[in-house]
Amino acid sequence: MRFVPRQPREGINVSDTHPLVEAGTLIVGLTIIFVAIALVLIFLIEIALFFVPVEKEVALFENWLPDDLVTVSPDDERLNQTQLLVDRLAFHWGDTPYAFRVEIDDSRVANAMALPGGLIVVTEGLLDEVESENELAFVLGHELGHFRNRDHLRALGRGIVLSMFFAATVGSDESGLGIRVADITLRGFSRKQESRADEFGLELVYTQYGHVNEAWRLFERWDSADRSGLAVATYTSTHPDPGDRVDNLAALARLRNWPLEGVVAPLRW
């Protein structure tokens, strides 16, 4: 019997699946892999950073400022008074290992952030929103609470991973210590972390003034105002919802028997 070879059928090396479907499947698969790797890296880095001694953290970030931070003049009285208020509140945290420093960001949006090394950034937009020292004291006390629980290191871990992926995909060196505020504020603290920071902040306010009157008045105003406003939208993107926060703070004050009435201190500028 003579063997007669057959010609291969047309399209044998061509997939039956549409090229766009294959491309979409590849993109989705790669995205899942990258996200999985990022989550694992964030988890590992956060664990590693949590065990970094505070002294090492402070030494590493002693003079560090985010690249996109535009600070006000050192002679600005608001800067001086905000620093003094932080110092007064931190005094009640007797064993704090941080030497806190304050910077005011020349930004019209309202925000406050706890950054590595003991740096607290408050925006001009937030200072324009507060109407008493007591309101500002709680905002600052909340940020001190994040330092106490070292929540800010979660932000650092996520910022490092985001910078690494940005450098790998775009080819621009955005990694290392030049982490942008935009990266850090993507932290998304958990409800438990925010609650613990609020509790510590309110305790500092009570210890400082002997009452918690108007400590959360800022959030009451925001809750009753248009929630689409830029100030509320920006602050609540990295902090709890104003309405829920007011209810929780009031419940905490009643539970701890902290007086709800008392003399309210005016802003000192």
N, C-alpha and C positions, 0 to 999 in steps of 0.2 A: 504494500500500500504506500502510495507516494504522499508525503506530507506537503500540504499546501498552506503556507502561512497566511493568516488573515490580517488585513489592515486594521489597526486600532480604530475604534469608533471616534467620531469627531467629538471634540470637547472633553476628552478623557482627563486632561489636566486642568480642566476648568471646574470650579466648584458649582454645585447646583444651587448654592445659596447666593442671593443677590449681594454684590460687593458692598452696598451701603449697610446691609444687615451685618455682614462680617466686620466692617469697620466699627459699627456701633457696638457690637459684642466685644471687640478688642478694647475699645475705649472704656466701656463699663468695667471690664475685667481689670484693666490697668488702674482705673480709679479706685476700685475696691481694694486692690493690693496696696496702693499708695496710702489710702485712708487707714488700712489695717496697720501698716508700718508706722504711720504717724502716731496712731493711738498707742501702740506699744512703746514707741520712743518717748512720748509724753509721759506715760506711766512710769517708765524706768527713770527718766530724768527727774520727775517730781519726787520720786522716792530718794534718789541720790541727793538732790538739793535739800530735802528736808533734814538730812543728817549732817549737812554742812554747818559747822559751828557759827554762831552769830558773829563772833569776832572775825572769822574769815570773810563772811558776807560783808560786814561793815568795811573791812580793809579793802576788799575788792571793789566796792562801789562807793568809796568814800567821797570822791569828787565827780562821780558820774552824773550826767544829765542826759535825758533822751534827746536824740538829734533834732527832733522837730519842736522842742520846747522853746517858746519865745518868752523869756522872763521879763518882768517889770523891773524898773530901776531899783537898785539896792536901797535907795533913799525913800522909796515909797512907804508911807506910814502904815499902810495896810499890811505890808510884808512884815514890818517890825511887830505890829500888834498881833498878827496871826501867829508869828513865831513865839511871842511871849505867852499867848494862850495855849499853844501846844506844850510849852515848857511847864506851865502851871498844871495842866491836865496830866502830863507824864509824871509829874512829881508824885502823884497819888499811885502811880505804878512803881512802887519803891525799888524793885529789883530789875527794872528794865535794863537790858544790855545795850540798848540803842541810844545814840545821841541824835535826836531827831532834828532834821533841818527842813525848812519850809521854802517852797518856791511858788510864786504866783505866775500862772500861765496867762499871757496876754491873749485870751480867747473869750469871745462873747457867749459861748455855750457854757452851761452850768455843769461842773463835774469836780470830783475830788478823787485822788488816787493814792494808794500806798505802794511805793516802788522800792526796789531793793536798796539795802544799806541804810534805811531809816529816812528816806526822802518822802515827804508828803507834798503833793502838787495840788493846789487849789486854783481854779480858774477865776478870772475876773467876773465871768458870768455868774458864778456861784456867789461870789461876794456881793454882787449887785442884788441877788435874790434874798439873802438873809437880812432880817430886820432887827436882830438883837444878838448880843454876845452868846446868849444861851443856845440859840439856834445853831450858830457857828460851832459852839463847843461840842454839841452832839455830833455834828458832821465830822469834826476832827477826832472826837473820841471813837467814833465808828472805825475810822481809818487806823487809829492806834490799836483797836481790837484786832484788826487783820494782822498787824505786826505781832501782837501777843500770841496769836495762834499760828503765825508764819504762813498765813494763807497766800501772801503775796508771792511766795516762791512757786506756787502753782502757775501764776501768771508768767513768771520768769521761764519756767519749763516750757510752757506753750509758746512763748515768744521765741525761744531758742529753736524749737522744732519748726515753727513757721518760717523763721529766717533761713534755716538750713534748706528747707524745701524751695524757698524762693530763690536762693542762690543756686540750687541744683537745676531748677527748671528754667530760670531766666538768665542765669550766668552772671548775675550781679552780686557783688559781695555785700549782702545785707545781714550776714550772720555775725556771731560774736557778741560783743558788749554793746554794739550800736543798735540795740533793739528799739524799735519805734514805739511810741506810746500807743499807736493804733494796734500794734501786735499785743501789747500787754493788756490793754483794756478789753481784749476778747476773752477774758478769763472766765466769765460766767460762774462766779462762786456759787456753791450749792446753797440751798435754803438753810441748811444747818450752819454753814460757815457764816452766812449773813446774819442769822439769828444770834449766833455767839458774839459776833462783832457788835451788833446792836446792844446786846446785854452788857457787854463790857463798856461800851461808849456811854450808855445811860448811867451805869454805875459811877463812872468818872464824873459825869455831870452832877449827879447827886452828891458825891463826895466834895466836889468843888463848891457848889452853891447851897447845899443843904436841902435842895428840893429839885424837882424836874419840870417846873413850870415853863411852858413854851419850848421845851427841848425839841419837840417834834412839830412845832407850829409851821415850819417851812413846808412840811409834807402835807399838813392839813390844807394849806393854801393851794398847793399843787393839785391835791386830790379834788378840790372844788373848782379848779380852773379848767381851761380847755386842755385836755391831755395830749392834744396834737402839737402843743407848743414845743418849741425847740428845747427850752430849758428842761422840761419834764422828760421829753423823749430821750435826750442825751444822758441825763443822769440815771434814769430808770433802765437804760440799756446795760448798765453795769451795776445797778443797785436794785433793791426790792421795789415793788409797786407801792406808791405812796399810801394808798388807801389801806392795804393790808398791813403796811408798816405802822401806821397810826394805831390801828386796832391792837396789834401785837405789843407795841410799846406801852400803851395805856394798860393793857392787861398785866404786863410785867411790873409796872409801877405799883399797881394795886396789890399784886402778889408780894412784892418786897416791902410794902407799906412806905413807899417813898412819897413824901408830900407833893401834891399836885399844885399847890399854891406857894408863892414866894416872890420876892423882889426880883424883877428881871433887869439884868445889866445891859445898858446900851452899848452899841458898838463904839470903839474908842478911836474912830477916825472921822 
